[in-house]
């Protein structure tokens, strides 16, 4: 295989599996050895840099696919339209508008649900108040019937022949809240 046909991982494998400088066969001249080690380090470093800086084939394919999907035709990344930011801004504004509309719809639904809940609670409260009123009326009627029977049977003394007082609209104020006349000293 030629170097152009090798994949990124094959190139990296070749670099990592080559013997490190100084571990290969010994050279005859000592001064040459130091210069050679420096050259080996530089060439190894250059090869690693070359591999790491070369784009991965899958990344090139994905960039081309993105450019093709955005514009409909394959266009180089550097050849963006001059109004690219206006297109991005329009997309952003459309996204914002869709989010606003979704939030408004959700708030409207929540408001309707809350209004139904309030109406149901109002109905329950009215039913409870009506029930309490009916119980109160029945209790008062029972007391009046009891009083009438006692009057007819003669169990009550004559001064007590008055019917019970109807309940007041408001109870009297408590003793500590009553106004006391002022004393002048």
N, C-alpha and C positions, 0 to 999 in steps of 0.2 A: 504494500500500500504506500502511496505517496503521502507526504505530510499534509497535503490539502484535503485528502480523503479521510484522514484519521479524525476521530471524534475528539472532543475535549477531554474525555476521560482516558482515551487511549494515549493522547499526548501527555497527560498528567502521569499516567502509569509509566510511560517511558522515562520521564524525568525522575520520578521517585525510585525507579528500579535501577537506574544507572549507578555505578559505584561512586561514592563520594570522593572528592579529591583527597589524595593521600592514602587511600585504601587500595588503589589500583597497583599495578606492577611498578616496582621501584625504578626510578630514572638513574642514570649513571652519574650525572653531575649534580652536586648539591646546590650551586647557585641557580642552575636552571630549574631545580625543583621548586624553589620559592617563587620564581617568576611564573612557572607553569601552574602552581597552585593558585596564584592570583588570577591567571587567565582562566583556569577552570572555574573558579568562583564567579568570575564575571560572565562567562558564557552560560553557566548554569543559572545564574541570576537573570541574565537576559532571556533565556528560554522560558523561565517561570513567568517573568513579566509579560512576555509575548503571549503565552497561553492565557494568563489571567486577564489580560486586556482585550484579547480577541473575544468577540461576542459569541455567546452560546447559540448554536443553530436554532434551538427551540425559541429563544428570545427573539431572534430575527423574524421567525415565522409569526410569532404572536403580535409583534409590532406591525407587521405588514397586514395581518388580519384586522387589527384594530383600525388602522388607517382605512382599510377597504370598507369596513362596516360603518364607519362614521360618515364617509363621503360617498359611498356607493361605488367608487372606483378606487383602485389602488393608487395612492398618492404618496410621495416621499414625505417623511415627517417634517423636513425642513421647509417644504413648500406649502405652508399654511396660508389660508386666505387672510387678507389684511383685516377683515372684519370678524376674525375668529372670536375675539372677546365679546363682540355683540351677539354672536350666535350662542356662546356660552351663557351670557347674561340673559338672553331670551329663554334659554332652557331653564336656567335657575329661577327666573321669574315665573315661568309656567309651573315649575315644581312647587314654588312657594304658594301660588294661587290654588293649586290642587290641594295642598295641605290646609290652607285657610278654609276652603270649601268643606273639606272633610271635618275639620274642627267645628265649623258652624253647624254642620248637619248633626254631629254628635251632641253639641250643646242643645240644639233644638229638640232632639230625641230625649235627652235627659230632662229638659224643661217640661216636655209633655208628660213624661213619666212622673215627674214630681207633682205636676198639676193633678194628674189622676190620683196619685197617692193622697194629696191633700183633700180632694173631693171625697175619696173613700173614707178618710178619717173624719171628715165633717159629717158624713152620713152616719157613721158609727156613733159619733158623739151625739148627734141629734136623736138617734134611736135610743141611746142610753138615757138621755135626758127625758125623753118621752116615757120610757119605762119607769124611771124614778118618779115622774109626775103622776103616772097611773097608780103606782104603789102608794104615793102620798095621798092621792084622792081616796083610794080604797081604805086606807088607815083612818082618814078623817071621817069617812062615811061610817066606818065601823064604830068610831067613838060617838058619833051623833046617834046612831041606831041604839047603842048601849045606853046612852043618856035618855033617849025617848022611852025605852023599855023600863028603865028605872023610875021615870016620872009616872008612867002609866001604872006601874005596880005599887007605887007609893013608897018606895024605898028611900026616896030623897026628901029631906026637909023642905018646906015651902020656900025658904029664902034661896035655896039652891036650884030653883026651877029655871034659871036662865040657861040658855045653850052655851056651850063653850065658846070662848072668844075665837074669832078667826085669826089665823097667824098674821103677824105684822109683816109688812113689806121689808122693813129693816129692823134688826134687833137693836135694843138700846145700846148706847155707847158704854164701854166698860167704866167702872168707877174712877179709874185714874185718868180717863180722858174727858170726864165731865168738867164743865167750867164751874169754878167756884166763885161765889160772889167775893168781890174785893172788900177787904176791911180797911176802913180809913182810920188811921191812927191819929 
